[in-house]
Amino acid sequence: MANLNGKIALVTGASSGIGAATAVKLAEAGAKVGIAARRTKKLEDLKKRIKAKGGEALVIEMDVVDPTAIETGVKKLVETYGSIDILVNNAGLMPLSDIDQFKVDEWHRMVDVNVKGLLNTTAAVLPQMIKQHSGHIFNMSSIAGRKVFKGLSVYCATKHAVTAFSDGLRMEVGQKHNIRVTCIQPGAVATELYDHITDPGYRKQMDELAGQMTFLQGEDIGDTIVFAAQAPAHVDVAELFVLPVEQGW
Ligand SMILES: NC(=O)c1ccc[n+]([C@@H]2O[C@H](COP(=O)([O-])OP(=O)(O)OC[C@H]3O[C@@H](n4cnc5c(N)ncnc54)[C@H](OP(=O)(O)O)[C@@H]3O)[C@@H](O)[C@H]2O)c1
């Protein structure tokens, strides 16, 4: 296994949960990390945590729905550190509800962030990786990108899109441009994800779930990302399906 010394990473959705933990893990492995999200105060706090451990991080204010903000952020990262070797497309949200509640704004928001945001960021970073003839893109799918669950129809649709896109991207950029693609599919992880559920029934259900099993921590997913990033250069860990032992579904 190689360490990540000298590698430059960009993590979207780095202000909390899986993204923040992954940024710390990448920095601990030696990468310099662009930490991107909308809540810059949280990013500044994360930068301090990374620096305190001897790592290096650059705060990037970025809404993945805004292609101009992404272009600016990617440019800032490349100007500061010189390249982008690892992209973690992690930003996402999961406001659960039944379809017949017609929370159409939430459906659109999930498509905009989980799918279009990921495509926007990939489009902004890929030219740099093609120029370098190397890179590694991690796309945050989910168990919901493999199976469908009631109340998660739109979320599952977005995560199935991420899984499908990841496999196609791998086929298109691996051999041609020497870029690796890894699709991460976590089960239940203890993060802020459930805080955005506006339906009281589903919110209660998710709170109860946390009492039924030991959830993964963001750090567990960060470890799997570092594992795949450290694989020898000819190896692409294409998919990682990571679950709590007690998750019986
Ligand atoms: N937790 C789980 O059980 C679980 C399981 C499988 C997959 N996932 C996936 O893991 C990813 C991270 O979620 P999490 O669980 O760590 O939840 P989280 O703590 O709520 O983190 C979500 C992150 O996404 C960012 N984000 C949301 N909208 C954004 C936007 N428009 N532009 C830029 N960033 C945005 C948030 O940052 P700002 O609000 O500061 O912008 C935040 O940093 C998501 O894609 C989620 O679907 C989570």
The ligand as a Gaussian input file, in Angstrom:
#p B3LYP/6-31G(d) Opt

LIG

0 1
 N      -25.576000       8.704000       6.805000
 C      -25.903000       7.611000       6.145000
 O      -26.512000       6.678000       6.718000
 C      -25.533000       7.479000       4.697000
 C      -25.631000       6.212000       4.111000
 C      -25.313000       6.063000       2.775000
 C      -24.918000       7.146000       2.040000
 N      -24.834000       8.383000       2.617000
 C      -24.419000       9.518000       1.791000
 O      -23.270000      10.101000       2.356000
 C      -23.162000      11.448000       1.905000
 C      -22.814000      12.358000       3.081000
 O      -23.906000      12.373000       3.972000
 P      -23.749000      12.300000       5.563000
 O      -24.423000      11.074000       5.986000
 O      -22.374000      12.551000       5.966000
 O      -24.752000      13.491000       5.985000
 P      -24.474000      15.003000       6.494000
 O      -23.733000      14.971000       7.780000
 O      -25.816000      15.650000       6.464000
 O      -23.532000      15.623000       5.391000
 C      -24.018000      16.087000       4.148000
 C      -23.006000      17.028000       3.558000
 O      -23.464000      17.446000       2.264000
 C      -23.291000      18.829000       2.167000
 N      -24.238000      19.428000       1.233000
 C      -25.581000      19.346000       1.230000
 N      -26.091000      20.097000       0.235000
 C      -25.036000      20.665000      -0.401000
 C      -24.906000      21.558000      -1.496000
 N      -25.972000      22.018000      -2.158000
 N      -23.665000      21.925000      -1.884000
 C      -22.589000      21.475000      -1.214000
 N      -22.643000      20.636000      -0.172000
 C      -23.861000      20.242000       0.234000
 C      -23.465000      19.379000       3.570000
 O      -22.714000      20.595000       3.694000
 P      -23.346000      22.086000       3.770000
 O      -24.715000      21.954000       4.348000
 O      -22.391000      22.814000       4.664000
 O      -23.292000      22.575000       2.365000
 C      -22.811000      18.290000       4.392000
 O      -21.443000      18.526000       4.536000
 C      -24.483000      11.776000       1.213000
 O      -24.306000      11.713000      -0.192000
 C      -25.399000      10.662000       1.682000
 O      -26.433000      10.409000       0.764000
 C      -25.115000       8.564000       3.941000

